[in-house]
Amino acid sequence: MDKNNSSPLLLVADDEVNTTIMLQHIFEREGYRVKAVTNGIAALETAKKLLPDVILLDILMPGMNGFDVLLNLREDERTANIPTIMVTANAREPADVARGLTLGGDDYLYKPFAPQEFLARVQSRIKARALEEALHRRTQQLEALLRASEKLNGHHKLGNLLELIPELALQLLPGEVAVSYHLGENGEIRDSRILNRSDSETITQRIEECIPLALKAETAVNWNTKTTSGMCVRMEHANLQLGVLVVLSQDQPYEEHHLRLFEGLAGQAALALRNAQLYEIQADYAQHLEEKVQERTAELQSAQKLLIRSEKLASIGHLAASIAHEINNPLMPINIFLEDLEGDLKAKGVKYDMRELQMIRDNVERIKRIVRSLLEFARDSGPELRPLDVAQLLEGVIKLNRKFFEHERVDIKSNLPTLPNVYGSKDQLEAVFMNLALNAEAAMEDGGTLTINAKHQGNEVVIDFIDTGCGIEPDKIERIFDPFFSTKPNGTGLGLFLSYGIIEGHHGTITVKSKVGHGANFTIRLPIHQPSQPQK
């Protein structure tokens, strides 16, 4: 007898043959399948083999009495929950009834009995067991869905969720293949993940057939054929269709309780997918917001630096003329005194240290150079701007310095295409270019390469001076354009300061990027249109 048959299976265990024949006749007439045995040992073995829906168990039987049979049934996990009705003609004492119920008997019936009453009690036990099994299965499903929900909510990336959903489907449901599809706003498939534990080509071919079926169906759909069984459902949240979930099985047909569990999993998966979408939107927004804040902050800091530097230029410009005048006045008598002193010493034949005298003379010349630079910077009139070919100016600077650079083991490379004219002062721009070139050479004591590039970009001509020298330390790069600040031992600290002022006077910008040990890159940007109001 096959336990999978639809009609309930009844096991009758009674040593009275007439009783078993009568019970078999009653229950078979009502559509039951009946298996009869006449001793306790056979009853125990048959129950474990057939797993009947109900057991009718006589108390007094040869081999093993009904109480011992019941005790063994309840100790075995497979038979522990089979409804068992104790039947007796002799054990009528309350203690006997209590013993049977304590051991796990579900009901107690005395012989002789009315067939209709017996039938009603058996039907009641079967219904009660079906309800218990359904409740137990539903509880297990809810617990499984809760665990699945915890796993799903632990992921915030769509790709990870699409991988996880098929795994959970095959953990909760029978089957060999599970597929999760992520759909776009228009219902198109954006991504999918397939978990295939089958080598069958037939079951693989059925996968694609499920998608249109799931998209058209309003609820979950299951089907059973000779070769495969399957279920498909839409993963929806708040009327938003997020994807499709499919499971396929070769061995076990899907039942109603499988479909309910499948729908529950799809609902949890849809919620997780939507949370992942919202998380990605929020993360993307936060990232863009952070980038925007950083960009605006950098712009404000740059503007602030430019403002501070412009204020420095303006302040120094007003002071430069008077300072230069005050310094220049005493330089003339000092210079004359040095010449007279040297002549007197020679005339009197006094021995003196020429190096010390030359050091004084060198420092006086250095002061003169500083004064000249200050006077040039302090001029009230702005540069005379006219159309200039920047490439031609740069080629002139390169040609002028090539021999000197070769001697210092510095190679000059250039990329100077045809460029639109800029409006500028030839002398001042040449001075800036010369200063940058010489600074680059000084930064490459052991030789290296200076690359000079120029290009047309938008409404500007962009010029780069790139060297392979020692680079500029981070704490010094912010001060590189400040007056009297220099990284060279004998530098005046005015070259880059004046270069900055010249480029600003041309309505351009000069910036620097550098990394210690990897050289520096000075970038000049000059407008190609004539300024309406030249700056001073």
Secondary structure by P-SEA (a helix, b strand, c coil): ccccccbbbbbbbcccaaaaaaaaaaaaaabbbbbbbccaaaaaaaaaaccccccccccccccccaaaaaaaaaacccccccbbbbbbcccccaaaaaaaaaacccccccccccaaaaaaaaaaaaaaaaaaaaaaaaaaaaaaaaaaaaaaaccccaaaaaaaaaaaaaaaccccbbbbbbbccccccccbbbbbccccaaaaaacccaaaaaaacccbbbbbcccccbbbbbbcccccccbbbbbbbccccccaaaaaaaaaaaaaaaaaaaaaaaaaaaaaaaaaaaaaaaaaaaaaaaaaaaaaaaaaaaaaaaaaaaaaaaaaaaaaaaaaaaaaaaaaaaaacccccaaaaaaaaaaaaaaaaaaaaaaaaacccccccccccaaaaaaaaaaacaaaaaaacbbbbbbbcccccccccaaaaaaaaaaaaaaaaaacccbbbbbbbbbbcccbbbbbbcccccccccccccccccccccccccccccaaaaaaaaaaaacbbbbbbbcccbbbbbbbbbbccccccccc
